[in-house]
Amino acid sequence: MMNRTILLFVRNKLLFGLLLFASCASGQTYLKEVQITFDGTKNHALDNNDNFSPDGKWLVYDTRTGIGGIGGSPSVERVNIETGKTEVLFGISDNHDYGPGAGAASYHPTENKVIFIHGLPVCTKENPYQQWRRTGVMVSDDKPGVALYMDSRDITFPFTPGALRGGTHRHEWSRDGQWVGYTYNDAIMKRLEDSTGVKWNLRTIAVSNQKHHAKVDLDAAQENVQGEWYSAVVVRVVPNPRPGSNEISNAASDSWIGASGYKKPDGTLQVARAFLGKVTNRKGKQVDDLFVVDIPDSINVPGEFGPLEGTMNTFPMPPKGTIQRRLTHTAENKFPGCGGVVRSSSDGKYISYLAKDSAGIDQVFLISPMGGNPVQLTRHSSGVQSGVRWSPDNQLVYYVWDNSIVACEVSDRPFDQRFRRLTERTEKTPSGIVLSNDGKIVAFNRPVAVEGTKEVRDQIFYIKLD
């Protein structure tokens, strides 16, 4: 009897919420925006990461500069959304626009620690922070300033399996905290590009876990780094993809699929990462399409394409059991291409991405990780401006449209009954939206003018959804 009562309560509350949602949509009411950072001397960049602490009380951000970007960011900080108190989690006292830099921070899903990009220890104007000269660093809330290197780096031949040879970027924990995924640029292949003139500095995707360990020989120049996690490149890229093929020259805008992967036809869960891969269509034009890479439990076994650590003239190659699949085929369409940071529902059933509709307008589309026909979710009169964030129950997605933050119900009801503008349209576009783990708060960046100057700084705002 008690279980039936609870189910009825939940059902009725959900129905009431849907009715309220439709009513608010027609009435054009807006939620109150709360600004929580105010320091006009620096930016407070959320950068579209997982910025909320597990308890939802803190937001982590970096202080990148307009000139140096992440390389110019001297600190990773956090702000308490209830009190506005800020704390420095990691600072670099002698940072310059050329590095080392610390930024693009994300919180662990269940533990009070963050991971972020850190440039190599030695950065100069002649040898600055670069895509291929950075690594991932972890810091715990209770030990600010104490850095733990995540991925190992070894650019001294012979290379080390489990260590990478370049720079890692936009690190993302899996929802169980057992994996970290990220984009990657290889320093050895950049060196090959410089010597041959062939574009080998190609972005790809790698992952790390703690099931194995890689021991690296450190060097006097401090280019090699000893990390705690074992890493492997999982996506193959080539400089000149064959026109009309599934070969790609770039992989980015990636994220984990589901809380624990997606369910295969036999009922088992598959750990996987979704991403945009740059193909070449039959006319020779480069186009981004949506791909998935299935990742094996063990990433320390070499696959069919070559050694995990790579060679002097080849990339590190994916481990055995890695399967790279293409989900969309827009390259030959009238309006080709996919965009946005791709995101998955927590149950792993859908991957969201941006693509143009029949009128050439960017909309949100959904597709299963198993493939099939994409479903167009939004039908706005002008283009959607960001990728989506999913609610924990997978019933709603949040994104930026018409310089407003919008919520859209994932259902087959008429579109004008499914979406609501949550914030009023403004001249400046909100960016970097992130959802708290309980689904009750959306935080985002807005550029704010610095009083008495012509400059602007990114500040953090939030809205409460309840």
Legacy VTK file of the C-alpha trace (Angstrom):
# vtk DataFile Version 3.0
C-alpha trace
ASCII
DATASET POLYDATA
POINTS 466 float
0.000 0.000 0.000
2.826 2.371 0.925
4.631 1.790 -2.414
1.400 2.472 -4.339
0.903 5.715 -2.408
4.422 6.861 -3.200
3.992 6.032 -6.889
0.735 8.012 -7.047
2.399 10.969 -5.325
5.296 10.958 -7.776
2.951 10.610 -10.748
0.711 13.454 -9.605
3.689 15.691 -8.882
5.083 15.006 -12.361
1.733 15.772 -14.002
1.453 18.997 -12.011
4.965 19.950 -13.071
4.128 19.384 -16.731
0.988 21.500 -16.455
2.939 24.271 -14.729
5.594 24.000 -17.421
3.042 24.492 -20.200
1.373 27.357 -18.339
4.639 29.204 -17.751
5.617 28.728 -21.383
2.497 30.499 -22.572
2.802 33.256 -19.962
6.445 34.130 -20.766
7.532 34.325 -17.134
11.242 34.255 -16.341
13.318 32.870 -13.515
15.389 35.198 -11.351
19.049 35.408 -12.304
21.490 35.606 -9.387
25.029 36.915 -9.944
27.575 35.311 -7.591
30.981 36.555 -8.820
31.814 40.245 -9.070
35.593 40.669 -9.219
36.225 42.782 -12.314
39.963 42.101 -12.354
39.574 38.581 -13.785
37.339 36.223 -15.705
35.398 33.392 -14.043
35.149 30.832 -16.846
32.932 27.769 -16.477
33.900 26.591 -19.978
31.035 24.088 -20.398
32.480 21.544 -17.957
31.075 19.700 -14.907
31.537 22.655 -12.580
29.194 21.848 -9.678
30.574 20.148 -6.581
28.840 16.871 -5.655
26.700 18.614 -3.013
25.764 21.420 -5.417
27.095 24.196 -3.159
30.245 25.167 -5.080
31.124 26.034 -8.656
34.687 25.630 -9.914
36.056 27.983 -12.573
39.310 29.310 -14.045
40.612 32.850 -14.479
41.831 32.735 -18.087
42.946 35.946 -19.751
41.834 37.433 -23.047
45.338 37.248 -24.489
46.694 34.017 -23.035
43.500 32.007 -22.712
43.940 28.981 -20.442
47.707 29.445 -20.598
47.211 32.869 -19.060
44.986 31.599 -16.236
46.943 31.867 -12.951
44.392 30.019 -10.832
41.576 27.517 -10.502
39.033 28.748 -7.972
35.590 27.961 -6.622
32.655 30.059 -5.452
29.961 29.125 -2.944
26.578 29.755 -4.527
24.914 30.388 -1.165
27.401 32.867 0.321
29.431 34.118 -2.660
32.645 33.151 -0.866
35.532 32.353 -3.236
38.521 30.102 -2.627
41.679 29.434 -4.635
42.096 25.691 -5.148
45.288 25.984 -7.179
47.390 29.042 -7.970
50.517 29.803 -10.004
52.361 32.775 -8.492
54.523 33.638 -11.506
52.132 32.815 -14.333
52.343 34.672 -17.657
50.154 34.881 -20.753
52.438 32.237 -22.271
51.861 29.843 -19.363
52.016 27.498 -17.655
48.334 28.204 -16.912
45.639 26.229 -15.140
42.064 25.952 -16.376
39.021 24.147 -17.774
38.197 22.602 -14.394
35.630 19.874 -13.632
34.426 18.410 -10.351
34.484 14.679 -9.585
30.870 13.369 -9.529
31.009 12.053 -5.939
34.292 13.233 -4.366
35.366 16.751 -3.443
38.174 17.107 -5.957
38.612 18.744 -9.329
40.617 18.011 -12.447
41.941 20.700 -14.774
44.478 21.481 -17.479
47.961 22.499 -16.362
50.669 23.643 -18.770
54.058 21.992 -18.481
56.228 23.315 -15.604
58.678 25.117 -17.903
56.962 27.623 -20.207
58.692 30.519 -21.935
57.833 32.963 -24.724
59.820 30.733 -27.069
58.255 27.491 -25.764
54.843 28.469 -24.362
51.703 26.677 -23.266
50.435 24.792 -26.330
47.846 22.180 -27.246
50.627 19.572 -27.138
52.313 20.952 -23.984
49.825 20.419 -21.157
48.513 17.713 -18.860
45.715 16.904 -16.410
46.076 17.755 -12.714
43.829 16.866 -9.759
43.391 18.858 -6.541
41.252 17.961 -3.512
39.188 20.585 -1.697
40.853 19.754 1.626
44.368 20.009 0.130
44.334 23.146 -2.049
47.522 23.700 -3.988
48.624 20.058 -3.766
48.664 18.845 -7.378
48.367 15.224 -8.429
49.256 14.604 -12.076
46.681 12.388 -13.789
48.153 11.455 -17.189
51.807 10.581 -17.730
53.784 12.241 -20.546
56.827 10.733 -22.248
58.342 12.339 -25.364
61.688 10.531 -25.057
62.164 7.549 -27.383
61.499 4.694 -26.702
58.061 5.770 -25.578
56.097 4.214 -22.705
52.780 2.316 -23.042
50.224 3.994 -20.798
51.910 7.377 -21.132
50.961 9.959 -23.745
53.297 12.172 -25.768
51.521 15.497 -25.915
48.782 17.533 -24.270
45.415 16.644 -22.757
42.418 18.977 -22.680
38.881 19.373 -21.216
39.007 16.416 -18.858
35.705 14.765 -17.949
35.100 12.165 -15.283
32.704 9.331 -16.016
29.708 9.356 -13.687
31.164 6.511 -11.623
34.506 8.322 -11.317
36.448 5.349 -12.701
37.454 6.947 -16.020
38.623 10.306 -17.304
38.105 11.202 -20.972
39.568 14.144 -22.888
40.829 15.462 -26.202
44.502 15.092 -27.039
47.214 16.594 -29.289
50.480 14.713 -29.859
53.841 16.543 -29.599
55.743 13.921 -31.622
53.277 14.240 -34.511
53.488 18.045 -34.276
57.258 17.656 -34.636
56.667 15.435 -37.693
54.366 18.097 -39.154
57.043 20.745 -38.734
59.623 18.592 -40.538
57.423 17.323 -43.407
54.856 20.056 -44.036
52.047 17.467 -43.750
49.402 18.362 -41.169
49.968 15.790 -38.418
48.919 17.970 -35.474
45.492 16.339 -35.407
43.225 16.420 -32.375
41.995 13.047 -31.171
40.529 11.481 -28.006
42.125 9.537 -25.167
40.972 8.051 -21.858
42.590 7.125 -18.538
41.857 4.802 -15.629
43.677 3.397 -12.603
43.662 -0.294 -13.481
47.287 -0.129 -14.620
50.349 2.102 -14.151
52.955 3.575 -16.486
56.477 4.332 -15.204
58.107 7.273 -16.998
61.768 8.315 -17.025
61.855 12.011 -16.159
64.098 14.436 -18.063
66.089 17.550 -17.184
63.912 19.795 -19.369
60.797 18.704 -17.412
58.974 17.776 -20.606
58.178 14.291 -19.250
55.592 13.940 -16.493
54.869 11.061 -14.125
51.121 10.630 -13.738
49.048 8.327 -11.544
46.590 7.025 -14.157
47.126 4.811 -17.219
46.204 6.430 -20.547
45.471 5.348 -24.110
44.411 7.050 -27.328
41.090 5.511 -28.406
40.256 7.268 -31.698
42.211 6.961 -34.971
42.780 10.093 -37.058
44.545 10.570 -40.404
45.724 13.787 -42.133
43.865 13.212 -45.411
40.667 11.170 -45.030
39.524 9.450 -48.212
36.557 11.344 -49.698
33.279 9.605 -48.855
34.892 7.304 -46.263
34.514 7.062 -42.471
38.110 8.181 -41.914
38.481 11.353 -39.833
41.146 14.037 -39.414
39.896 15.476 -36.111
37.938 14.255 -33.072
36.513 16.645 -30.467
33.367 17.884 -28.647
33.313 14.560 -26.801
31.529 13.208 -23.716
30.736 9.944 -21.930
27.618 8.028 -22.921
25.242 7.331 -20.038
26.055 7.050 -16.355
27.660 3.641 -16.965
27.608 3.334 -20.750
24.820 2.267 -23.092
22.892 -1.009 -23.171
23.760 -3.351 -26.031
21.218 -5.753 -27.596
22.408 -8.569 -25.293
21.625 -6.401 -22.250
25.226 -5.699 -21.227
26.521 -2.175 -20.667
29.234 -0.801 -22.938
31.539 2.009 -21.806
31.721 4.470 -24.690
32.439 8.043 -25.641
30.560 10.117 -28.228
32.345 12.752 -30.311
32.343 14.745 -33.534
34.687 13.408 -36.206
35.773 15.437 -39.228
35.197 13.462 -42.429
35.746 14.493 -46.060
32.709 14.304 -48.335
32.779 13.225 -51.964
33.343 16.831 -53.092
36.418 17.142 -50.870
34.751 19.331 -48.224
35.436 18.657 -44.533
32.337 17.972 -42.445
31.793 17.081 -38.771
29.643 13.988 -38.189
28.727 12.170 -34.982
30.755 9.115 -33.933
30.933 6.697 -31.001
33.955 4.812 -29.719
33.391 1.670 -27.623
36.110 1.321 -24.980
37.268 -2.046 -23.579
37.602 -2.685 -19.839
41.387 -3.059 -20.205
43.220 -0.416 -22.224
46.714 -1.852 -21.815
46.525 -4.466 -24.606
47.754 -3.275 -28.049
45.248 -3.397 -30.901
45.544 -4.279 -34.567
46.784 -0.870 -35.779
50.047 -0.569 -33.851
51.656 0.013 -30.463
49.796 1.872 -27.723
52.749 4.244 -27.309
53.164 4.983 -31.036
56.425 5.379 -32.949
58.515 8.322 -34.129
56.254 8.749 -37.175
52.910 7.264 -36.095
50.289 8.148 -33.510
49.752 6.113 -30.366
47.172 3.527 -31.450
43.927 2.382 -29.756
43.921 -0.684 -27.505
42.446 -4.040 -28.473
38.647 -4.062 -28.353
38.230 -0.387 -29.240
35.504 0.065 -31.865
35.022 3.377 -33.683
31.572 3.823 -35.307
29.902 6.568 -37.309
26.316 7.419 -36.292
25.304 10.256 -38.629
25.849 10.680 -42.360
25.225 14.359 -43.082
28.274 14.957 -45.286
26.358 14.786 -48.562
23.266 16.652 -47.281
22.175 20.077 -48.486
23.110 21.399 -45.039
25.908 19.102 -43.861
27.552 18.821 -40.477
26.925 18.342 -36.757
27.883 20.711 -33.946
27.832 21.505 -30.260
29.407 19.523 -27.445
27.622 16.194 -27.771
25.923 14.966 -24.582
24.162 11.777 -23.571
21.128 11.117 -21.396
22.125 9.445 -18.121
20.376 6.207 -19.134
22.523 6.072 -22.269
19.527 5.902 -24.615
20.144 9.132 -26.530
22.998 11.327 -27.673
22.180 14.988 -28.336
23.912 17.154 -30.912
23.239 20.154 -33.142
22.520 19.941 -36.855
20.658 22.004 -39.425
17.050 21.229 -40.254
15.551 21.318 -43.743
15.499 25.133 -43.601
19.173 25.373 -42.639
18.510 26.293 -38.987
20.571 24.729 -36.177
18.346 22.500 -34.038
18.834 19.863 -31.327
18.737 16.290 -32.628
18.768 12.977 -30.743
20.082 9.593 -31.847
20.626 6.229 -30.193
24.246 5.114 -29.528
23.315 2.025 -31.558
22.552 4.195 -34.597
19.314 4.526 -36.558
17.400 7.565 -37.721
18.005 10.832 -35.831
15.033 12.565 -34.196
14.680 16.345 -34.415
13.846 17.578 -30.909
13.615 21.363 -31.387
11.887 23.431 -34.056
12.942 27.005 -33.349
12.663 29.791 -35.896
16.347 30.663 -35.415
19.413 28.633 -34.564
20.079 26.934 -31.225
23.267 28.512 -29.852
24.710 25.760 -27.626
24.741 22.051 -26.986
22.381 20.698 -24.347
22.474 19.685 -20.705
20.194 16.835 -19.653
18.075 16.809 -16.479
18.865 13.876 -14.145
15.548 12.186 -15.028
16.197 12.677 -18.775
12.813 14.412 -19.213
14.214 17.866 -20.041
17.174 19.393 -21.842
18.582 22.876 -21.327
20.378 25.001 -23.920
20.846 28.545 -25.209
18.542 29.929 -27.878
17.871 33.541 -28.880
20.265 34.745 -26.154
18.139 33.015 -23.505
18.430 29.804 -21.528
15.678 27.441 -22.599
14.230 24.206 -21.222
12.689 21.698 -23.616
10.681 18.620 -22.720
11.806 15.384 -24.377
8.491 14.082 -25.689
6.376 13.913 -28.825
3.984 16.714 -27.807
3.719 19.765 -30.117
6.914 21.793 -29.869
5.236 25.026 -28.741
3.961 23.129 -25.678
7.338 21.571 -24.877
9.771 24.460 -24.524
10.035 27.391 -22.153
12.307 30.410 -22.161
13.779 30.446 -18.624
15.719 33.718 -18.816
14.818 36.932 -20.555
16.541 37.659 -23.846
19.627 39.821 -23.343
22.072 41.591 -25.623
24.946 39.408 -24.402
24.657 35.665 -24.936
24.849 33.402 -21.857
27.406 30.618 -22.228
28.940 27.622 -20.507
25.665 26.393 -18.991
26.000 23.644 -16.409
23.375 21.773 -14.365
23.709 20.790 -10.711
23.718 17.067 -9.951
20.234 17.227 -8.420
18.884 19.096 -11.441
17.688 22.099 -9.440
20.123 24.823 -10.532
21.508 25.998 -13.868
24.689 28.082 -13.734
26.202 30.006 -16.621
28.564 32.776 -17.676
27.636 36.267 -18.758
30.051 38.993 -19.872
29.715 41.972 -17.510
31.153 45.432 -18.104
33.855 46.553 -15.685
32.751 49.828 -14.143
34.698 52.840 -15.376
36.360 50.952 -18.254
35.542 49.589 -21.694
36.474 46.082 -20.602
34.207 43.149 -19.769
34.755 40.067 -17.605
32.980 36.735 -17.539
30.959 36.471 -14.338
28.951 33.542 -12.985
25.164 33.599 -12.634
22.603 30.951 -11.743
18.873 30.313 -11.783
16.917 27.993 -9.476
14.622 25.662 -11.381
12.329 24.879 -8.455
LINES 1 467
466 0 1 2 3 4 5 6 7 8 9 10 11 12 13 14 15 16 17 18 19 20 21 22 23 24 25 26 27 28 29 30 31 32 33 34 35 36 37 38 39 40 41 42 43 44 45 46 47 48 49 50 51 52 53 54 55 56 57 58 59 60 61 62 63 64 65 66 67 68 69 70 71 72 73 74 75 76 77 78 79 80 81 82 83 84 85 86 87 88 89 90 91 92 93 94 95 96 97 98 99 100 101 102 103 104 105 106 107 108 109 110 111 112 113 114 115 116 117 118 119 120 121 122 123 124 125 126 127 128 129 130 131 132 133 134 135 136 137 138 139 140 141 142 143 144 145 146 147 148 149 150 151 152 153 154 155 156 157 158 159 160 161 162 163 164 165 166 167 168 169 170 171 172 173 174 175 176 177 178 179 180 181 182 183 184 185 186 187 188 189 190 191 192 193 194 195 196 197 198 199 200 201 202 203 204 205 206 207 208 209 210 211 212 213 214 215 216 217 218 219 220 221 222 223 224 225 226 227 228 229 230 231 232 233 234 235 236 237 238 239 240 241 242 243 244 245 246 247 248 249 250 251 252 253 254 255 256 257 258 259 260 261 262 263 264 265 266 267 268 269 270 271 272 273 274 275 276 277 278 279 280 281 282 283 284 285 286 287 288 289 290 291 292 293 294 295 296 297 298 299 300 301 302 303 304 305 306 307 308 309 310 311 312 313 314 315 316 317 318 319 320 321 322 323 324 325 326 327 328 329 330 331 332 333 334 335 336 337 338 339 340 341 342 343 344 345 346 347 348 349 350 351 352 353 354 355 356 357 358 359 360 361 362 363 364 365 366 367 368 369 370 371 372 373 374 375 376 377 378 379 380 381 382 383 384 385 386 387 388 389 390 391 392 393 394 395 396 397 398 399 400 401 402 403 404 405 406 407 408 409 410 411 412 413 414 415 416 417 418 419 420 421 422 423 424 425 426 427 428 429 430 431 432 433 434 435 436 437 438 439 440 441 442 443 444 445 446 447 448 449 450 451 452 453 454 455 456 457 458 459 460 461 462 463 464 465
